[in-house]
């Protein structure tokens, strides 16, 4: 949470629900979050919460304008078959008032109106407490995951906080900390916050006045007159909005409250755009308060960018940086948080792109160029992808593509041409730079197809934010930079490989029945026979502890790039989160280290890569960025040997060209983006507990276990099932202590000769490693 930001119930609910949506299980990220509420006690909060959580949908009478509808409509929301559905990558939250989880679980007895939602409990996640119970309002108020308040447990207090729930949602909970809250404290919220009430009135005067009849309205009038010097019966809300813009009548604290969480008061933002009595023209004391000034500046910025798109690259870069100097301040205005400053927000990555694109990737040698790209060059790609992701469609998206091309295409092409010259001059260095990862005990290789360097940078930042130690190095991908050729070089298999004729760029691997093309089942077979432990995608399993380490795969970056082309930019953050979740789950299940490896990168340029002609009679196999040639192509087209068979010649288009027209996303050629690939080593942070079993020895019914760990409080147990504490057969669990070893007895002779698990537990009792053993096994 941002320092000094208000602690709001609605905001914490949003964070909790979105965090649940980021969790991955056996089937990956959930398709929806189910929020069951048997008593319906959260109902009054749904309106304010929808203002800050646009992916929140409610079970009820059909009204798409209120994001509400029956179960079948909610199912369509999840499956993205109705226009009201959120964009791809956003996990919808389905609030189900007066529905229990038991109703959804009992498919046969489930009411017909709810049956479309039953299967979502398997593809989705239920939002609940760590103890498995549904979140009640009281539980969320007192939980550390919620507001961490000290709330009395009597019925009168519960009735009070449920009465004022919408008000509580907009109250800074920091003002409620430090004391036990009872019914009187919550009742006071409804009458002692004139700033909140004034904002609620400005947000929707009609609705406020309808619910504040009689004494409450008179009380509100009195507060407005005493606190702010106006009578809401005489001064309309639109006129007060004008006073708010001009900071009159001591309304600064009202503005500050609005600016803390403008999403809670969408009506205020609308009112401020057309206030009554706001003065002539746009002359106000503080321009950041007037949405009309922001709107004018947005229009001017868009017009300036239209001009920029037609300038030569050097001038376009200078112009974007000049615009950033003028408009960057508006990203700190409240309007940027209400989606009213889209171009000011898009200008941030455009400015980073303009700064980085002034000079192509250089370097006097191939290794120097690769190092330059790996250290900073990839940030240009990252800025371009972030900028392109700001708008999805329409005229704004079309303009953004033009601006990005003006800045990015010359840099991309210049970097590729320089890199191609170096590869041609140093073919031995190009081959030498392809080093394969070694199989290591306690290390799982996580293969991601198409993890370009800019995505690896994002991935490292996400994992670092979660408290992991991450180091990133680079190597070169083998030529051509396509999966059939390059994936094998990301594995620890180094023998029994040769190149064939290069028809589809797939090498041959030695199998029991002779030399065979490297297809996925054969690759897995060779990894397994090499002593590597194989994990299916999303499989969570404690490592067996073999010397060959592990191998698993994750991510769909490359396959989505080929199918989505330019739309890929809108999926990159989701994929990075998926990969981060997978690395987290592997380390959480007991792997000491995760090494993220990949095969190749790629080029992406909306509007299409330039078409390069290659005579059909010269090409045996032709892809977008590479071709097997059988003759001597035009001297302007770079030719390199195939990594797995130097006798096979591979043509690559010059610069960022493509042999096929209309390619937005492609790889296979020679450029820093395609050839310089990352490797990340991910380990637990310094404060995290790790442990591995070094040896297990039996002397009769006593077991001696040696452990390597950074925490002497790690405990050892003997279990019939490593998952279940109730299956323990040891006399007692024991801490390893500073010596890192324990001696444990099995008191029941009936277990002699039985299979069991030696289990290591962290100080919180979580299993962090296990190993099979046989009770009483002879040395």
N, C-alpha and C positions, 0 to 999 in steps of 0.2 A: 504493500500500500504506500502511496506517495506520502512523504512526510508532511504533517500538518493538515492532511486532507480529512474532511469530516468522516466520522465512522458512522455509516448509515446502514440500517437494516436492509434496505433494498439493494444496496451495493454489495453487501456481504452475501446475500442470497444469490445474486448474479454470479459472484465469484465461485461460490460453492457448486452451483448447478453447472457452470462451464467447466470447472475442474473435474466433475463427474463425467462430463462429456469427453474429456481428454484421456481418461483411463482406457487402457487396452486390456482385453482379456484374451481367451483362446481364439476368438473370432475377430480380433482386432478392435478398432474403435467402434463404439456403439452407434447405431443408426438413429437412436432417439433416447431421451431421458424421460422416464415415466415418473410422475410426481403424484402419488396416490395420497388422498386426504379424506379418510373415512368420515370425519366429523364436519368437514368443510370449513374448518376454522381459519384457513388461509385466504378464503374467498375475497374478503374485503381488501386484501393487499394486492390482488392480481392486477388491477388497473395501473397503480403506480409502478408495479414491477415490470409490466409490459413496456412502460416508457423507457426503461433502461435495458430491457432484455427483448429485443425485437424477434428473437426466435421462440418466444413463449406463446403457446397456443393452448386453448382451453376447451374442454369437453362441455358441450351444451347446445343450446338452440343455434341453428346456423346463422351466423352473421360474420362474414369474412372481414368486414371493416373493423370488427372488434377482435379479430383473430380467434373466433369461436365457432365451433361446429360439432356435429355428431362424430361418433367413432370412425365411421367409414371415411369421412372427410379428413380426420386426423391421420388415418392410414395413408391417404393420398398425399398429405403434407410430407410424411416421412419418405414416401416413395417418389416425391418430386413430380407428381402428375397433375398438380393444380398450380395456377399462377401465383397463389399466395405463399407457396413453399419458399423457405429460405434458400440462399444460394448454396451451391455445392461446397462441401467442406464444413458447413455450419450445422451442428447437431441440434435438431429441434427439441424443445422441452415441452412435454404434454402434461398439463395440469388436469388431474382427474378428480374433481370435487365429489364427495359422497361415494367414492369408490375405494374398496380395500384391495390390498394385494392378493388376498385369499380369493376374491372373485375372479381375478385374472388367472390365478394358478389353476383353479378348478375349471378346466376347459369345458368339461361335460356339463357342469352346473352353472356356467357363466351366463348371465343374462344375454339374450340375443343382441341387444343394443351395444354391448361391449365386446362381442366376439371378434370383431376385426382387429382388436388391440391385443388379443391373447398372445399371438406369436411374437409381438414386439418385446415381451419380457425375455426372449431368448436372443434376439438381435440387438436389443437395447439394454439399458441399465435402469434400475430403479434407484431413485434418489432417497437414500436412507442414512441413518446414523451408523457409526462403526459397529454398534452392537446389533445391527440388523433391523432395528425398529424404525418405523416411519418418523420423519422429523415433525414433531409438534412445535407449535409456536414457542412454548415455554422451553423446550429442549434447545431450540436454536438461540434463544435469548441468553441462556446460561452457558452454552457450549463455547469452548475456545474457537471452534470453527465459525461460530456466529458472532455474538456481541460480547460474550464473556461477562455478562452482568450478574450481579447477586440479587436474585429475585425470590421473594417469599413464596412459599409453596401452598398457601391457603387458597380456597376456592374464590374468595372475594378478590384477591389479587389477580387471579387468572381471568375472572370476568372483566376486571378493569383493563388489563393490557389487551384483551381481545377487542374491547370497545374502542380503544384508541389506536388500533393497529395501523390504519393509514397515516395517522399523525406520527406514530412511532417510526414509521418507515422513513420519514423526512426529518427526524430529530437526530442531532449529533449525539451518539451514544456516549461520547467522552464526557458529556455533562452529567451523565447518570452513574458514572463509576465512582467507587470509593465508599459506597453505602449500600445497605440492604434496601431494595425497592419493594414497597407494598402498594396496596390499592390506592392510597392517597397520592402517592408519587405519580402514578399513571393517570389518575383523574386530573391532576394539575396540568398535565400536558395539554389537555383540551382547552384550557382557558388562559394559560400563562405564556404563550409564545406569539406575540403580536406580529413578529416578522414572518413567521410561518403562515399565520392566518392571512396576512396581507398578500403573500405570494399565492396562496391557494385562491384567494379572491381574484387576483389579477389573472391567474391561470385559467379560470372558468368562472366568471362572475355569476352567471345564471345558476350553475349547479351549486355554488357556494351559498348563494342567497336562499336557494330552495331548501337546503339542509340546515340553515342557520336561522330559522324563523324564531320569532318571539324574543325571549330573553337573551339567547346567544347572539342574535343579530344586534340587539341593543348594546350588548357587551362589546361586540366587535366595533361598533360605531364609536363607543366611548374610548376604546383603545386607540383607534385611528386618530381621534381628535386630540387625545392627550399625548400620544407618542409621536404623531406625524403632522398634526395640525390641519387635518382636512376631514370632512364628513363624507363617507361613501354614499350617503343618500343624496348629496348635492354635487359631488365631483365624480364623474364616471371613470371607470377603470382605464379607458384609453387616455384620459387626461393625466391620470396618475403615472401612466407609462412614460409620458413626455417629461414629467417631473423626475422620474427615475433616471432617464437619460441625462438630464441636466444636473443630476445630483442635488436637487433641491429638497427642502423640507426634511433634511437629515436622513435621507433615504440611502445613505452609503451602506449601512449594515444590511439593508434589504438587498441591495445589489450584490454584496459579498456572499450572502446566503444563496442567491440565485446562481452566481458564478461558480459556487462549489459543486452544484449538481444541476446544471441546466436541463438535463434530460428529464428530470422529474417535473419540469414546468414547461412543456412545449407550448402551451397557450401564451405564456409570458413572452417567449421569443416572437411569436406571431404578432402579439399586440405591439411590441416594440418596433416592428417594421412600419407600422402606420399609426404612430401615437397622435393624439390630439393635443395641440398646443405645445409641440416640441420646439417651436422656434422656426425662424425662416431658414430655408436652405438646409445645409448640413453642418452649420456652425454649432458645435457643442463643446463643452469643457473637456471631455474625455472621448475622443473618437472611437475608442474600443467599445464603448457602451452602445453605440448606434449601429444597428444591423444594416441600415441603409448605406452607411459609409463603407462597411465591409462588402456589401453587395456591389456598390459602384467599383470598388477596387478589384473585385473578382472579375467583373466585366472587362475592365481595362487590362488585367493580367491575361485573360484569355485572348484578347485582341492582339496583345504584344507577342504572345506565343504563336499566333497564326502567322505573324510576320517573321518570327524567328525560324519557323520551319522551312522557309525558303532561302535562308542565308547560307553561305559557305560555312564549313564546320567551325573554323577558327572564330568567325564572327558570331555564329550561333552560340558557341560556348561562352564567349564574352557577354553576350546579351542575356543568357540565362543566369549567369552569375550576377549581373547587374540587377536583374529582376529579383533575385533572391535577396540582395541587399535591401531592396525596397519593401518586399512583402513578407519576409521571414517573421517579422514582429506579429503579423496577424495570426500566426499559428498559436500564439499565446493568448489570443482573445478568446472569449467564451464561445464565439460562433464557430470556431474550429471543432469544438466538441459537440456541436449540434448539426454537423454535416452541412454547414452553410458556407464553408471555405474550402471546397474540394480542390481548387487549383492552387491555393496557397499551401495546402498539405502535399499535393503532388509535386510542388516545386522543390521540396526538400530532396527527394532522390534525384530529380532532374539536375539540381545544382551539384550534387555529388558526382553524377555522371559527367556533367560539363567539366568539372575540375579534373576528373580522372582521365577523360578522353582527349585531353590536350596533347598527350604524347603517347604513341603506340608502345607496346611492350618491346623493349630493346634488349641489349646484351650482346657482347662481342662473340660469345660462344654459346653453344646449345645449352650447356649446363647453367650458364649465367642467365640466359633468357628464361629458362624454366624456373630458376630461383626467383627472378624478378616477378614473374607471373604469380608464383606461389606465395610470395611475401605481400604483394600489394595489387598486382594487375587484376586479380579476380574481383576486386572491389568495384571495378568498372562494370563488369557483368552483373554483379549483385545490385548495383544502383539501377541499371537498365531494367532488370526483371522487376524490381520493386516499383519503379515508375509505371511500367506497363500494367502492373496489377491494380492500379488505382481506379481505372474505369473499365467496365466490362463490355459495354456496347454503346451505340449511339454516336452522335457527332463529337462528344467530348473524347470518347475512346479513339475515334478516327484521327482527331487532331493530335492526341498524345502520341500515337504511333508515328505521325509525321515528325514531331519534335524529337522523339527518341532516335529515329533513323538519321535525322540530320546530325545528331551528336555522336551516335554510336557506330553507324556503319563505316565511316572512314577509319575510325580507330580499330574496329574489328578487322577490317580488310588489311590495313597496314601492319597490324600485329601478326596476322596470318602469313603475309608475304615474307616478312622478315624471318619468321620462324621456319618457313619452308626453305629459304636460302641456307639457314644454318643446318637443317637436317640434311640437305644435299651435300654440304661441305663436310659434315661430320657423321657419316652413316654409322661408323663404329660406336660413336657416342650415343646415337639414337638407340642402338641395340643394347649398349652397356647400361643405359638408364632404366631398362626394364628388369627390375629385381623383384623376385617373388617373395611373399611372406613365408616365414618358417612356421612349422607346426610347433606350438609351445604348450606345455602342461599348464592347466588352469587358465588358458587363453582361448576364447571363442572368436573365430573369424566370422564377422558379420558382413556378408556380401550384399552390396546395393548396386543394382544395375544403373549406370548413368549418373552416379553421384558426382556432379561437376564441382569444381573447387568452390564456387560461390555458395552452393548448397552445403558443402562441408563446413564452410565458415559459419553459416547459420547454425548448423548442427552442433558445432563446438560451443557456440555461445549458449544454446539452449541447455546443453549438458552441464556447462560451467555454472549456469544459473541454478541448476538443481544440486550443486555441491560436488560434482565430480571433478577429478583431475583429468584434463584432456590435453594431449600433445598431438600436433599435426605435422606430418612430413609430406614429401611428395616424391613421386617417381614418374617415369614415362610409360605411356601405354604402348603396346606393340602395334606395328602398322600392318594392315589398316585398322583404324580405331573403331572396330565393330565388335559386337559381343562374341560371335563365334571365334574370332581370333584372340580377343583380349581377355575373356573371362578366365581361361585356363592359366594365364599369367598372374591372376589374382589368387590362385590356390597354391598350396605347398607342394603340389605334384611337380617334380622336376625331371623324372626319368620316364622312359617308354613313350616318348612323344616325337612325332615327326610331321612334316608337312606333306600334303598330297599335291593335287594339281591346282588347288586354290579356287575351285569352281564356286563355292559359297563361303570361302575364307575360313573353313573349319579344318583344324588340324586332325591328325589321326593319333589314337592312343592304343597302346598295346593291351589287348584283352585276351581272355582264355582261348577265344576262337580266331585270334589273329588281330591285325590292325583294323580298327574301326573308327569312324568319325566320332568326335567327342560330342555326344548328346547327353542330356541331363541325367538319365538313369545310369549311364556308363560312368559319368563323372562322379556321381555319388558312390558307385561301387568301388571306384579306385580310391576315393577318399577314405571309405570305410576300411578297405584292406590295408591302407596306410596307417591305420590306428587312429583316425580322426573320428570323433563322436559326432554323428549327424543329428541335427534337430530340425524338425519340420517348421515351416513358418509359423510364428506365434506360439510354438510349443514352449512350455515352461517346465524345465526339469533340472534337478540338482545334478551337476556334472559328476561323471563317474570317476574322474581323477586320472584318466589315462595320459600317457606322455604325448599323445598326438593332439591334445586340445580338442576344440570343437569347430563345427562349421554350420552356419545357418544363413538363410537369405531373407531379405526384407525389402520392401519398397517397390513402387511401380513407376518410377520417374521416366525411364526410357520407353516403356510400352505406352504410357500416357502421352509422352511427347510425340510419338509417331501417330497416335490416333487423334489427339487434340490439337496438335500443331501449336499455333499461337495461344490457344486457350490454356496451355500448360501453365502459364504464369499465374493463373488463378488457383492452381492446385499445389504449388510448390510449398507453401507454408504447412499445409495439411500433411504432405509427404514427409517433410522434415520432422514434424511432431511425431509422426508414426515411427520413424526411424529412431528418434530419441526415446520414445516409449519402449521400443524393442531393446535397445541397448540397456536401458534402466532395468527392464525385467530380467535380462540375462544376468546382470551383476547382482540383482536382488535375489536371484535363485541360486547364487553361489559361485559364479565365475569370478575369478580374481581380476581378470582383465578382459576387455572386449576390444578387438582390433577391427575397425571398420575399413573394408577394402572395396574397390570398385574396378570396373574394366575400362571405361572411357568417359569422356565428357561429350559435349555437343555444342552446336551453334543454334541460336534461335534469333530470327530477325523477322518481325511482323512485316508483311508486305512482300516477303519472299526473298530468298537468296538469289543473286544474279545467275542467269543461265549461262553455262559454258558448253560449247559444242565439242563432242568427241565422235569421230567418224565411226559408224556402226561396225565397219569391217575390222576396226582395230580392237574392239572390246569383246572379250569372251563372256565376262560377267560385269554388269554395270549397275551400281547403286547410286544413290544421290551424290555421295562424296568420295566414291572410290570405284575403281574398275580394274579387272584383270586384263592386261593388254597382251596381244599376240604379235603385234608389230611395233614399229617405232612411231609413237604418237607425235603430235606437234611439239616442237621443242619448248613451247611456252607452257606445256603441261608437265608439272613435276612427276617424276617416276621414281619409285623406291622399291626395294626388295620386300617381299612378304616376310614377316618375322619368322614364320615356321618353315619356310623353304625359300632361300635367297634366289633360286632359279626362276621363281614366279615374280613377275614384275607388276606392281600396283601403280596405277595412275591416280593422281589426286588433282582436283581442279585448283587452279591458281587462286590465291586469296581465299575469299569465302564463297566462291562460285559453287554451283551444283550442276551435275550432268543432267538433272531432270528439272523441268520448269515447275514453278509453283511450290517449291519446298520452303517452308518456314522453319521447321525443325529438322535437323539432319546431323549426321556424324559419319565418320569413316575416313575423313581427310586429315590434313596436317595443319594444325593451328594450336596455339597454347590451350584454348578451351577444350579441344578434343584430346590432346596428347599429354598434358600435364595433369596427372590425377592425384588425389589426396589419399593419405592413409591416416587414420585417427586411432590413437590408443586411449581408451577410456578406462579409468580406474576410480575406485571410491575415493572421496576426499580424505584428507588427513585425519579428520575426526571420526570417520566411519569405521565400523568394526569389520575386519576381515579375518578369516581363519580357514586353514586347510589341514587335513589329516595327513600326517607324515608317515606314521606306522601304527599298526595294530598287532599286538602280541597276546596270546593266551597262555596262561599257566593254570591248567585245570579250569575252574569256573571263575577265575579272576582275569580280567582284561586290562592290559596296559596300553594306553593311547598317548601318542605324542602328537602335538599340535603346533603348527606355526601360526601365530596370531599377533596382532598389535594390541590386544586387550586381555589382561590376565583374568578378567571376569567372565570370559567365554566358558560355558558349561558343556559337559559331555554327558550324553545319555545313551542307553542301549534300548532299542525299540524293535518290535516285530514289524511295525509299519513306521517309516520315517516321518510320515505326516501327522500321526496321531499320538499325542502325549499319553493317552490312556493305555497304549500298548507297551509301555516301558517295562522292561524285565530286570532293570538294575536295582540294587538295594537303594540307591539314591543317586541323583545327578551330582556332579562335582565340578568345581571351578578348576581351570587348568593352572592358575596361579602363575607366578613369575617364571617358573621352570618350564611351563608349557607342556605338562604331562600329568596324567591321572592314572590311578589304579582302581578299577571298579569290580565289584563282586556281583555275580548273578546268584541269588540265594536259592532258587528253585532248580534242583537237578533235572527236573522234567524238561528243561529247555536245552539240555546238552545235545549237541549235534544239530540243533535247529538253525535255520537262516535268521539273521538279524541285521540291524543297521546300527552302526556307530554314528551318532548324530551330534553335531555341534550347534549350540544355541547361543545367540547374542544375549547381552544383559537383559533385553526385553522378552526373552523367551522365543525369539523367532529362529527357525532353522536356517542356518547359513551354509551348511555342508553336511554330507552324509557319505557313508561307504558301507558296502555289504561285508558281512563277516559270517563265520560259522561259530556258534557258541562252543567253547572248549576246544577249538581247533588246535591240532598238534602242530608245533613249530616245524 
